[in-house]
Amino acid sequence: MAQFTGRLQGPDLEPSSVLIDIGDGRFRVSAGRLHVGSWALERIEAERVSIYKFALKVAGDPFEFYPDDPSTFSDEIGAFIDLTGSKARFGLKERIQKAANG
């Protein structure tokens, strides 16, 4: 089981420090000693929208998650940013092409 700490916020939720456990096909969220919920991993939609921020849909409800370890969380949840497009979000492709062309 992988555990991730970070800040979770949503439309009806103030930013809260949480612990997310991912394992055994489940996505579990707790805040301190309070168990917030547990969902089947296939009911979680995750998109990495910046280096540090993830857009999550938990059973259809939208949230933003800022994990303390974004790279490992991204690998575990399967959310990646496509940096190969012509209009890459971080301009990586354009910077590489500019450097290669001198």
C-alpha angles and dihedrals in degrees: 000000000000120000127203130186122202147111121299124192137170142169093280097026128082113222106284134184107241143173116225119198118197117189146102089036091299136114110208127186127195133170112205106311093338115103104216099185151304126230137177108265091235089063090061120090115194131185125177104224098175139359091278105021132078127190108217131188108199109192087333097312116118122234139163119225126195105190122199088229105037097172096055092042090052091052093047097047094037098238116143138168116234104226095174099079121106090246097041113183094238098032092241095140092050093048092050092049092047092050092047093050092049 
